[in-house]
Amino acid sequence: MSAVSILRRRTSLADEAVAPSEPVDWINVAAGTALIAGGLLMLGRQRRAGMVVAAAGSALALLEHEETLRAWWKQLPGFVNQVESVIGQVQQKVSQIAERRHSIVDAFATAAESPDLQRKED
């Protein structure tokens, strides 16, 4: 039998190549935590608290996207105008359908009163 000695190599901190770690982005951590906590609160039937916490998390998440948020804010009036235009068109179509419905109902009522179309009994 032979004895094999296993040499344990002790590594020192100087020997290890320590990769430089990136600093923790605490704003993103807080935003993610707030979004998760808001979702859990909503699941726990505490809607108001969940909405407030989730809104705070969303606001924190948007902090680093300031330019995008400003661009959206500038385009918002255009979107509102487009939505108002679409709503106006829908209201016009609903009014036209209601007018046609009334004319059709009137035509049927007139036809029902007509002696030519009334059922004659033998």
C-alpha positions as a Markdown table, in Angstrom:
| # | Residue | x | y | z |
|---|---|---|---|---|
| 1 | Met | 0.0 | 0.0 | 0.0 |
| 2 | Ser | 1.2 | 3.4 | -0.7 |
| 3 | Ala | 0.3 | 6.5 | 1.1 |
| 4 | Val | -0.6 | 9.4 | -1.1 |
| 5 | Ser | -0.3 | 12.7 | 0.6 |
| 6 | Ile | -2.9 | 15.2 | -0.5 |
| 7 | Leu | -1.5 | 18.6 | -0.2 |
| 8 | Arg | -4.0 | 21.1 | 0.6 |
| 9 | Arg | -3.2 | 24.3 | -1.0 |
| 10 | Arg | -4.1 | 27.3 | 1.0 |
| 11 | Thr | -5.1 | 30.2 | -1.1 |
| 12 | Ser | -4.6 | 33.6 | 0.2 |
| 13 | Leu | -6.6 | 36.6 | -0.8 |
| 14 | Ala | -3.7 | 37.8 | -2.8 |
| 15 | Asp | -3.7 | 34.7 | -4.9 |
| 16 | Glu | -7.3 | 34.9 | -5.8 |
| 17 | Ala | -8.2 | 37.0 | -8.7 |
| 18 | Val | -11.0 | 39.0 | -7.3 |
| 19 | Ala | -13.2 | 40.4 | -10.1 |
| 20 | Pro | -14.1 | 44.0 | -9.5 |
| 21 | Ser | -17.8 | 44.0 | -8.6 |
| 22 | Glu | -20.2 | 46.5 | -9.9 |
| 23 | Pro | -21.7 | 48.8 | -7.3 |
| 24 | Val | -25.3 | 47.9 | -6.3 |
| 25 | Asp | -27.9 | 50.1 | -7.8 |
| 26 | Trp | -30.0 | 50.7 | -4.8 |
| 27 | Ile | -32.7 | 52.6 | -6.8 |
| 28 | Asn | -33.4 | 49.6 | -8.9 |
| 29 | Val | -33.4 | 47.3 | -5.9 |
| 30 | Ala | -35.9 | 49.6 | -4.2 |
| 31 | Ala | -38.0 | 49.8 | -7.3 |
| 32 | Gly | -38.1 | 46.0 | -7.7 |
| 33 | Thr | -38.8 | 45.5 | -4.1 |
| 34 | Ala | -41.7 | 48.0 | -4.1 |
| 35 | Leu | -43.2 | 46.4 | -7.2 |
| 36 | Ile | -43.1 | 43.0 | -5.7 |
| 37 | Ala | -44.4 | 44.2 | -2.3 |
| 38 | Gly | -47.2 | 46.1 | -4.1 |
| 39 | Gly | -48.2 | 42.9 | -6.0 |
| 40 | Leu | -48.2 | 40.9 | -2.8 |
| 41 | Leu | -50.3 | 43.5 | -1.1 |
| 42 | Met | -52.8 | 43.3 | -3.9 |
| 43 | Leu | -52.9 | 39.6 | -3.7 |
| 44 | Gly | -53.5 | 39.9 | 0.0 |
| 45 | Arg | -56.6 | 42.0 | -0.7 |
| 46 | Gln | -55.1 | 45.3 | 0.4 |
| 47 | Arg | -55.7 | 47.1 | -2.9 |
| 48 | Arg | -55.1 | 50.7 | -1.8 |
| 49 | Ala | -51.8 | 50.0 | -0.1 |
| 50 | Gly | -50.7 | 47.7 | -3.0 |
| 51 | Met | -51.5 | 50.4 | -5.6 |
| 52 | Val | -49.6 | 53.1 | -3.6 |
| 53 | Val | -46.6 | 50.9 | -3.1 |
| 54 | Ala | -46.6 | 49.7 | -6.8 |
| 55 | Ala | -47.0 | 53.3 | -8.0 |
| 56 | Ala | -44.0 | 54.3 | -5.9 |
| 57 | Gly | -42.0 | 51.4 | -7.3 |
| 58 | Ser | -42.9 | 52.4 | -10.8 |
| 59 | Ala | -41.9 | 56.0 | -10.2 |
| 60 | Leu | -38.5 | 54.8 | -8.9 |
| 61 | Ala | -38.1 | 52.6 | -12.0 |
| 62 | Leu | -38.8 | 55.5 | -14.2 |
| 63 | Leu | -36.1 | 57.7 | -12.6 |
| 64 | Glu | -33.4 | 56.4 | -14.8 |
| 65 | His | -35.5 | 56.8 | -18.0 |
| 66 | Glu | -36.1 | 60.5 | -17.6 |
| 67 | Glu | -35.6 | 61.3 | -21.3 |
| 68 | Thr | -38.1 | 58.7 | -22.4 |
| 69 | Leu | -40.6 | 60.0 | -19.9 |
| 70 | Arg | -40.2 | 63.5 | -21.1 |
| 71 | Ala | -40.7 | 62.5 | -24.7 |
| 72 | Trp | -43.9 | 60.6 | -23.8 |
| 73 | Trp | -45.1 | 63.6 | -21.8 |
| 74 | Lys | -44.6 | 65.8 | -24.9 |
| 75 | Gln | -46.5 | 63.4 | -27.1 |
| 76 | Leu | -49.4 | 62.9 | -24.6 |
| 77 | Pro | -51.5 | 65.9 | -25.9 |
| 78 | Gly | -51.4 | 64.4 | -29.4 |
| 79 | Phe | -52.6 | 61.0 | -28.1 |
| 80 | Val | -55.4 | 62.7 | -26.2 |
| 81 | Asn | -56.5 | 64.5 | -29.3 |
| 82 | Gln | -56.5 | 61.3 | -31.3 |
| 83 | Val | -58.6 | 59.5 | -28.7 |
| 84 | Glu | -61.1 | 62.4 | -28.6 |
| 85 | Ser | -61.4 | 62.2 | -32.4 |
| 86 | Val | -62.0 | 58.5 | -32.3 |
| 87 | Ile | -64.6 | 58.9 | -29.5 |
| 88 | Gly | -66.4 | 61.6 | -31.6 |
| 89 | Gln | -66.5 | 59.3 | -34.6 |
| 90 | Val | -67.9 | 56.5 | -32.5 |
| 91 | Gln | -70.6 | 58.8 | -31.1 |
| 92 | Gln | -71.6 | 59.9 | -34.6 |
| 93 | Lys | -71.9 | 56.2 | -35.7 |
| 94 | Val | -74.0 | 55.4 | -32.7 |
| 95 | Ser | -76.3 | 58.4 | -33.4 |
| 96 | Gln | -76.7 | 57.3 | -37.1 |
| 97 | Ile | -77.5 | 53.7 | -36.0 |
| 98 | Ala | -80.1 | 55.1 | -33.5 |
| 99 | Glu | -81.7 | 57.2 | -36.2 |
| 100 | Arg | -81.9 | 54.2 | -38.6 |
| 101 | Arg | -83.4 | 52.1 | -35.8 |
| 102 | His | -86.1 | 54.7 | -35.3 |
| 103 | Ser | -86.9 | 54.9 | -39.0 |
| 104 | Ile | -87.1 | 51.1 | -39.3 |
| 105 | Val | -89.3 | 50.8 | -36.2 |
| 106 | Asp | -91.6 | 53.6 | -37.7 |
| 107 | Ala | -91.7 | 51.8 | -41.0 |
| 108 | Phe | -92.7 | 48.5 | -39.3 |
| 109 | Ala | -95.3 | 50.3 | -37.3 |
| 110 | Thr | -96.8 | 52.0 | -40.4 |
| 111 | Ala | -96.8 | 48.7 | -42.2 |
| 112 | Ala | -98.6 | 47.0 | -39.4 |
| 113 | Glu | -101.3 | 49.6 | -39.4 |
| 114 | Ser | -101.8 | 49.3 | -43.2 |
| 115 | Pro | -105.0 | 47.4 | -44.1 |
| 116 | Asp | -103.3 | 45.7 | -47.1 |
| 117 | Leu | -100.8 | 43.9 | -44.8 |
| 118 | Gln | -103.2 | 43.1 | -42.0 |
| 119 | Arg | -104.2 | 39.4 | -41.7 |
| 120 | Lys | -107.7 | 38.7 | -42.9 |
| 121 | Glu | -109.7 | 36.0 | -41.3 |
| 122 | Asp | -111.9 | 33.7 | -43.4 |
